[in-house]
Amino acid sequence: MWEQIRSNQTGSAILVVWMGALLLLVGYFLGLYFFDSGIGGLIFALILWVIMSLVAYFQGDSILLAMSRARKISHDDHPRLYNIAEEMKIASGLEAMPSIYIIDDPAMNAFATGRDPKKASVTVTSGLLQKLNRDELQGVVGHEMAHIKNRDVLLMAMCSVLLGTIVLLAWYASRVMIFGGMGRTRRSSSSGGGGLGQIIIIVAALALIILAPIMAQLIYFSISRKREYLADASSALYTRYPEGLASALEKLAASTNQLKSANKATAPMYIINPFRKRGMAASDLTSTHPPISERVRILRSMAGASFADYDTSYRKARGTSKVLISAAAVTAAGALTLRAPQPPAAEKLEEVQRARETSNLMWNLNKYNTITCACGTKLRLPPSFKLPQLRCPHCGRINTV
């Protein structure tokens, strides 16, 4: 798999350079507009690029986790999730256990981030924990572990920050040019400073500033899709049960909840595109991810759990002879048979347990106070509750807070 990882690292470097070049181009035209010197704008953009790249490398994961409103949890907070993460860490061969984070949101989604496998994290939503059974959750966590193993997480962190910088700079510059450009042009014309040249610069700069964020997103998404297929293949290999991830993807796609903390810069990080029309299921038509139905079809047509099986299913589903996974990676992984799913009886029992685990986790994270009445009723009180006593709604007893 090291050949595939090296290929990913090379692609990541090229991607960051392309996005940096776009940033420099925007800076050049801003320099022409504000300072009558493209060199000044280039220097400014270059300094900004270096600063933002350093910030993305050292603090990109912290920024993305904060933007997503994710909170770190321990083994005691949710043992089942931690046990699954430990299984996938061992199966993937990661050298360190990623930190586990949760987002308090009924939408079903997950992502991984971090600078390298030694400083990485996996984040899931509370909706995902409550709705997925063990096999499905294992498939999703395996997919995110694969992003860490394949060195995708640094790319996502750096490109998210660079994309956000380009969008922010372009938005600010477009507003300044639209509202101040004509006045500047009139002043240049009246002073004999070449009004036509100024108009050309403004039009070119505006065109670039509008197109730059779109171009940056296209560059970002072009490589994001292939990485999702590779992560699906790795998850099938780690779990030896492709149906788990396939079933999870179907549930995620059918969910109508929107993820409130997602934005355009962070969207490609998630296992499924977080944007959808309100109250509607996710669509196959998305620029950030491969079609959901196609990913499910590939996983369900696998005869085994190896990279070779996934590659065969991928080529058949897409009607192409082009391989997805390198021959060296396919050979190194070897052949693996599929394992059996968990018993149906365990699924029914687990459904009640999942709801209880998730509720308890969110109450604890939000620092709710728990009072157990003598009748056995558990009363959950938010931190804002200040009354000294509380009446039990079931038995009527007065409980001291």
N, C-alpha and C positions, 0 to 999 in steps of 0.2 A: 504493500500500500504506500510505501515511501515515495515511489515514482509518482503516484497520484497526488500525494501531499506536496511534493516539489513543484508539480505542475500548477497546483492551486496557489502556491506561494508566488510563483512567477506571474500568474494571472492577476493576483492581488496587487503586485508591484506595478504592473502595467496599468491596471485600473486606477490606482491612486495617482500615477503620473498623468493620465488623461484628464482626470478631474482637476488636478493641479494646473494643467495647461489651460483649462477652461477658466479657472480662477484668474490666472495671469492675463488672459485675453480680456476678461471683464475689467481688470485693473488697468490695462493699457488704455482702453477707451475712456475709462473714468479719468485717467491722467490727462488725456487730450482735452477732455471737457472742462475739468476743474483747474488744471495747472498749465494748460496749453503745452503739455509735455508728456508723451506716452511713457518715457523712461521713468518719470516720477511715479506714475501709476503702476508700472511694472515692479518697481522696487517696493512700493507699498504692498502690492498683492503678494510678492515673494515673501516678504516678512510675515504677512498674515498667514500664508500657506505654511511656513515653517512653524509658526506658533501654534496654529490649529492642528497640524500633524503631531506635534509634541503633546498637545493637550489630548488629542484623540488616542495616542499611543499609551500615555500614562494614566489618563483619567477618563477615557472614552467609555469604558464599561460603567463607571460610577455615574457619569452623565446620563447614559441611556437608562440605567436602572432608576435613577431619580425621575427622569422624564416619564417613565412607565409607572411610577408610584409603586414600585416593587419593594417588598420588605423581606428581610432575611429571616429564615426560620431554622430551628435546630432539629435534631433527631427526635427529641421529646415532643416537639410541636406536632409532628405528623410522621410517626414511625413507618407507615406503609409507603409513603412517597420516598422517604429516605432509603428504605430497604430496596425499592425498585431502582433508585439512582445508584446505589452501591452495586447491585447486580449488573447494571449496564456499564458502570465504570470498569468492573472486572472483565466483562465480555469484550469491551472495546480496547482494553489494554492501556487505558489512560494512567499516567503516572501519579496523578493526584485526584482526590475527590473534589468535584466542583461544589461551590456553595449553592444552596438551594434558596430561591426567592419565590414569593407568592404575590400576585396582584389581586386585590379584593374587587372582583368584577365577575358578574354572571356570564359574560361572554367566554367562549371556549377558545383558548389559544395558548401558545408557549413560544419561548425563544431562548437562545443561548448567547452569551457575550463573554468578553474577556480578552486579555492581551495574548495569552498563550495557555496551554493545558494546565500549567501550574497555577494560573490565576484566572480561573473561568467560573462561570455560574450558569445555572439552568433556572429559568423562571417559568412558572405556570400560573394560570388564573384559578380562582376558587371555583369558577364554573366548570373548568376542566376536571378538577379533582372530584367534584360531585357527580358528574355525568358519565365519566369513563370507568369501565371495569378494569381489573388488574392487567389483563392482556393488552387492552387498548392504551392504558396509561404507560405500560412498559414500551409499547411501540413508539409513542410520542417522545418519551424520555430518551429512548435509543436514538431517535432521529436527531434530537438536540445534542446528545453526546457525540454523534457523528460529526456535527458541525465543529465541535471542539477538536475532535481527533483529526479532522481534515484541514484544520487551520483556517476555517472560514470566519471565526469569530472576530479576529483582529481586522480583517477586511471589512466586515459589517460595521464595526465600531468606527474605524477611520473614515469610511465612505459616508456613513451617516452624519458625522460631524462636518466633513468637507461639503457634502450636499447641503446641509443646513446653512453653512457659511455662504455658499454661492447663492442660495435662494434669498437669504437675508440681505446680502450685499446688493443683489439685483433688484430686490423690492425697494430698498432705500434709494438706490441710484435712479430708478425709474420715476419715483415720486419727485425727486429733486429736479430731474430733467423735464418732466411734464409740466410742473408748476413754475419752474424757474428758467426753462430753456428758451422760451420765446423772448423773454425780457433780455436775456443774455445775447440772443441773436440780434435783437433790435439795436442794442448798445454797440455791438461789434460792427453792424452795418453803418450806423450813423457816424462812427469814428473812422470809417474807411478801412476797417480791419479785415475785410473779406468775409462778408455775411454769407455768401454761397458756400464757402468752405466750412463755415461754422454749422450751417444747416446740415451739410453732408455728414459731418462728424456726429451731430446729435442723432440724425436718423440711423446711422450705422450703429452707434452705441446703444440706442434704444432697441434696435432689432436684435443685437447680440444679448443684451440684458434680458430681453423677453425669452430668447431661445436658449440661453445658457442653462437655466435650471432644467428645462426639458431635455436638453442634450445630456446633461449630467445624470438625470434619472434613467435615460435610455442606456447609457454606458453601464450604470449600476445594475439595471435589471437584466441586461444581456447575459451577464455571467451568473446572476442570482438564480436563474431558472435551472441551469445545469447543476448547480450545487444542491438544489432541492432534490433532484433525481438521485444524486450520489448519496445524500443523507438518507433517503428512503431505502436505497440498496443496502447501506450500512446497517440501518435499523433492522431490516429483515435478517441480515447476517447475525447481528448480536442477539436478537430475540429467538431466532429460528422459527418465527411464527409471523409471516407477512400479513396474515389476516387481521392481527391485532391492530397494526397501523392502518390498514385499509378500512376497517370498521371505525376507527377513531376519526379518520379523515372524513368519512361520510357523516358522522355525527357533528363534526366541526362545521362542515359545509351546510348542514341542514339547520344549524342554530341561527336564530334571527336576531340575536343580541349583538349590538355594536360595541366594540372595545373602545371605551371612552378615552383612554390614555394614549392611543396610537396616533401617529402622524405620518406624513409622507416620507420623512427621512428614516423613520424606524420600521415602516411597513415590511420591507423585504426581510427583516430579521425573523418575523413570526413564521410558524410552521404553515399557516394559511393566511391569505390576505385578510387583514383585519377590517378593511373597508367594504361595506356593502350598503345597499339601500335600506333605510330604516324598516324593520319588520319583515325583511326578506332574507331568504337563504343566500349563501355566497354563490357567485356566478363563475362559470369556467372562464369567462372573458376577463382576464386580469393581466396586467403587464408585469406584475411583481412575481408571480408564481406560475408554474406549469398548470394546465387544466386539472382540476381535482378529479374529474371522472377518469382521466387518462392515468393519473397516478394510482388510483384505486384499481383500475383494470390491469395495470402492469403487475401490481402486487398480488392480485388474486389469480393471475395466470402463471405464477411461478411454480415450477415443479419441485423445487427444492429451496433451500435458504441461502444459497451461495451467491457470490457476485456473478458467476457464469449464468445462473438461472435468471437473475434480474436482468442482465444484459440481453439475454435471449428474449425475455418478455418485453423489454423496452424496444428492441428492434422490430419485433412482431407487431406491437401496439402502434408504433409510429410508422410502420411500413418503410423502414430505412435499413440499409446495410451498414451504416456508420455505427461503430461501436461507441458506447458511452464510457465504459471502464477499460483501462489499459490491460493488455494481455498479461503483463507482469503482476498486476494487482489481482486479476482473476485466478492466475496460477497459484499465487501465494496464499489466497484465502482457502483454496481447496473446495471439496464438495461437502455439503451439509444437508441432512434430511430435515424435514419439517417435524416439529414437536406437536403434541396434542394440546387442544385448548383446555382451559379450566372447566371442571364439571358444571353443568347448568344449575345444579342445586347451590353451588358456591356463589354463583352470580346473583341469585335472588337474595341470599343472606347478605352479600356484599353491598347491595343497593341501599339497604337501611343503614349499614355501617358507614358507607361513604357520606351520606347526608349528615350523620351524627359527627363524624370526624371533621368534616369541613366546617360545620357550624361551630363546634368547639374551638377549632383553630382560629377562626375569625373573631370569635368572642375574646379569646385570650390575647390575640394581637391588638385588638382595639381596647384592651384593658378593661373589659367588663367585669364587674364584681358578681360572684356567684353566691347566692344564699340558698341553702337547702332547708325547706320547711319540714316540720315534724311529720307532715303527711307524705313526704317524699317528693314533692314538687320542687324543681330547681328554678329559682328566680334569677334572671340575668339583668343586671343593672348597669347602665352606661356610666362612664366616669363623671358625667355632668349631673347625675342624680345626687341630690344633697340632703334629702329628708332623712331624719333619724330612724324612722320606722316604715314598714311596708306591710300591707295586708295581703295575705295569700289569696289569689282569685278562686282557688278550689275549695279550701277548708275554712277560710275566713280568719285564720290565726294572724296575730300581729307579730311580725318578725323584726328584730333589731338589726339595723343596717350596720 
